Amino acid sequence: MDTLNAQPMYHSPDIRAVYARVRQLAHLATDAADHLMDAVDILDHTRAGLPVELGDDFLAVLTEQEARREAGRRFTLVASLTALGSSDALATAELFVAERRHRGFVPEHQPPALSPAQSTTLRAIARGDVAITHDKPYLRREDLRVSISTIRALESRGLVMREDCPDWFRDERVHLTAAGRHDLAASFARPRRTGLTTTRPATPLPTAAASRSR
């Protein structure tokens, strides 16, 4: 929010929507963090044999199985709170950049253009839709098409990186690097380049054939 406030800009309806979305994302992130800390406390207290607060000031000493069940409920809440976070953050960033471009503020950073496949993959990674299993892309959405060669091309440009994934069914997560975030943001609402076309002179229509002499 401080970054937004530091920029002089007209608070158009789109910018007000950006502020509202950022506040909402911040609240969701805070709530998710609180639930995660609760889960950690439940597990730690149970291992130490200490009572756990289960709501309404009710304290109980849990078994390990009960503690895991209570922690699992918190993890489910966190997953629900953050399910659309990446997509909403991406949409909010794009709305902000598009509105700034509309007002004449063009991003200083102008990276080389990406191919359509690279652009689609970069956006999918920003939304958290891409993981890697057995060196093959695993996608959260069935309407996406992402190849491992495109991911490697983005890695070679320093735009994405992999990290180990704690999920048993996924080997690696794919994230944007700082350069990837800058390049993606600079691509938002960028006018498409129109290729130069060479207009050929119109071919004259054939003249009517002269009437045959009798």
C-alpha positions in Angstrom: 0.0 0.0 0.0 2.9 2.4 0.7 4.2 1.8 -2.8 0.8 2.9 -4.2 0.5 5.9 -2.0 4.0 7.1 -3.0 2.9 7.5 -6.6 1.2 10.7 -7.7 -1.8 9.6 -9.7 -5.4 10.4 -10.4 -7.7 8.1 -8.4 -9.9 7.0 -11.2 -12.5 4.2 -10.7 -9.9 1.6 -11.8 -7.3 2.9 -9.4 -9.8 2.8 -6.6 -10.6 -0.8 -7.5 -6.9 -1.5 -7.3 -6.7 -0.1 -3.8 -9.7 -2.2 -2.8 -8.2 -5.4 -4.2 -4.9 -4.8 -2.6 -6.6 -4.3 0.8 -8.6 -7.4 0.3 -5.5 -9.4 -0.6 -3.7 -8.1 2.4 -6.5 -9.1 4.8 -6.7 -12.6 3.2 -2.9 -13.0 3.6 -3.0 -11.9 7.2 -5.8 -14.3 8.0 -4.0 -17.1 6.3 -0.8 -16.4 8.2 -2.8 -16.5 11.5 -4.3 -19.9 10.7 -0.8 -21.2 9.8 0.6 -20.0 13.1 -2.3 -21.6 15.0 -1.5 -24.9 13.3 2.1 -24.7 14.3 1.2 -23.8 17.9 -1.2 -26.8 18.1 1.4 -29.2 16.9 4.2 -27.7 19.1 2.0 -27.6 22.2 0.9 -31.2 21.7 4.4 -32.5 21.4 5.3 -30.6 24.6 2.2 -32.0 26.4 0.7 -28.6 26.8 -3.0 -27.8 26.5 -4.3 -26.3 23.3 -6.9 -23.6 23.0 -9.7 -24.8 20.8 -12.0 -21.7 20.9 -14.2 -20.0 23.5 -11.2 -20.2 25.9 -11.6 -24.0 25.9 -8.3 -25.7 26.7 -7.5 -29.4 26.1 -4.5 -31.7 25.9 -4.7 -33.4 22.5 -3.4 -36.6 21.2 -1.1 -36.5 18.2 -3.9 -37.6 15.9 -6.2 -35.0 17.3 -3.6 -32.3 16.9 -2.9 -33.3 13.3 -6.7 -33.2 12.6 -7.0 -29.7 14.1 -3.9 -28.5 12.2 -5.4 -30.0 9.0 -8.5 -27.9 9.5 -6.3 -24.8 9.6 -4.5 -25.8 6.4 -7.8 -26.3 4.7 -8.9 -22.8 5.7 -5.6 -21.4 4.4 -6.0 -23.2 1.1 -9.5 -21.7 0.7 -8.4 -18.2 1.6 -5.5 -18.2 -0.8 -7.0 -20.2 -3.7 -7.5 -17.2 -5.9 -4.8 -15.0 -4.4 -2.3 -15.4 -7.3 -4.9 -14.8 -10.0 -6.3 -11.8 -8.2 -2.9 -10.3 -7.6 -2.1 -10.7 -11.3 -5.4 -9.2 -12.4 -4.9 -6.3 -10.0 -1.4 -5.6 -11.3 -2.6 -5.7 -14.9 -5.4 -3.3 -14.1 -3.0 -0.9 -12.4 -0.5 -0.9 -15.3 -3.2 -0.6 -17.9 -4.7 2.4 -16.2 -1.3 4.1 -15.8 -0.6 3.5 -19.5 -4.0 5.1 -20.3 -3.0 8.1 -18.3 0.3 8.4 -20.2 2.7 6.7 -17.8 4.6 4.2 -19.7 6.8 1.8 -17.7 10.5 2.7 -18.0 11.5 -1.0 -18.3 10.8 -2.2 -21.8 12.0 -5.8 -22.1 12.3 -7.8 -25.4 9.0 -9.1 -26.5 8.1 -12.7 -25.6 6.6 -15.3 -28.0 2.9 -16.0 -27.5 3.8 -19.4 -25.8 6.3 -17.7 -23.5 3.9 -15.0 -22.5 1.1 -17.5 -21.8 3.5 -19.6 -19.7 4.8 -16.6 -17.8 1.3 -15.6 -16.9 0.4 -19.2 -15.9 3.4 -19.3 -13.6 2.5 -16.0 -12.1 -0.9 -17.4 -11.2 0.7 -20.4 -9.6 -0.8 -22.8 -12.1 2.5 -24.5 -13.1 4.5 -27.2 -11.2 6.9 -29.8 -12.5 6.7 -33.6 -11.9 9.2 -36.0 -13.4 10.6 -33.1 -15.5 7.2 -32.5 -17.1 4.8 -29.6 -16.5 1.9 -30.2 -14.1 -0.9 -27.7 -14.7 -3.8 -26.8 -12.3 -6.1 -25.9 -15.3 -7.1 -28.2 -18.1 -7.3 -25.3 -20.6 -3.6 -24.6 -20.4 -0.9 -25.8 -22.7 2.6 -25.4 -21.4 5.7 -27.3 -22.6 8.9 -28.0 -20.6 10.9 -26.4 -23.5 9.1 -23.1 -23.0 9.8 -23.2 -19.2 13.5 -23.9 -20.0 13.6 -21.0 -22.4 12.2 -18.7 -19.7 14.7 -20.1 -17.2 17.6 -19.3 -19.7 16.4 -15.7 -19.8 16.4 -15.5 -16.0 12.6 -14.9 -15.8 11.6 -18.0 -13.8 13.1 -20.4 -11.3 12.3 -23.7 -9.8 12.3 -24.8 -6.1 11.6 -28.0 -4.3 7.9 -28.5 -3.7 6.7 -30.0 -0.3 3.7 -31.6 -2.0 4.3 -35.3 -2.3 2.8 -35.4 -5.8 4.9 -32.5 -7.2 8.7 -32.4 -7.5 9.2 -28.6 -8.1 7.3 -25.4 -8.1 8.0 -22.7 -10.7 8.2 -19.1 -9.6 8.9 -15.7 -11.3 12.2 -14.2 -10.6 12.5 -10.4 -9.9 13.4 -10.0 -13.6 10.4 -12.1 -14.6 8.0 -9.9 -12.5 9.5 -6.8 -14.1 9.1 -8.1 -17.6 5.6 -9.4 -17.0 4.5 -6.1 -15.5 6.0 -4.1 -18.4 4.1 -6.3 -20.9 0.7 -5.5 -19.5 -1.5 -3.5 -21.9 1.4 -3.0 -24.2 0.2 -2.1 -27.7 0.8 -4.8 -30.2 3.3 -4.1 -32.9 1.8 -4.1 -36.3 4.1 -5.4 -39.0 4.9 -3.2 -41.9 3.0 -4.3 -45.0 4.1 -3.7 -48.5 1.2 -2.9 -50.8 1.6 -4.2 -54.2 0.3 -2.1 -57.1 -3.1 -3.3 -58.2 -2.9 -5.6 -61.2 -4.8 -4.0 -64.0 -7.8 -5.9 -65.1 -7.4 -7.5 -68.6 -8.9 -5.3 -71.3 -11.7 -6.7 -73.2 -10.4 -8.7 -76.1 -10.8 -7.1 -79.4 -13.5 -8.4 -81.5 -12.3 -11.0 -83.9 -12.2 -9.8 -87.5 -14.7 -11.5 -89.7 
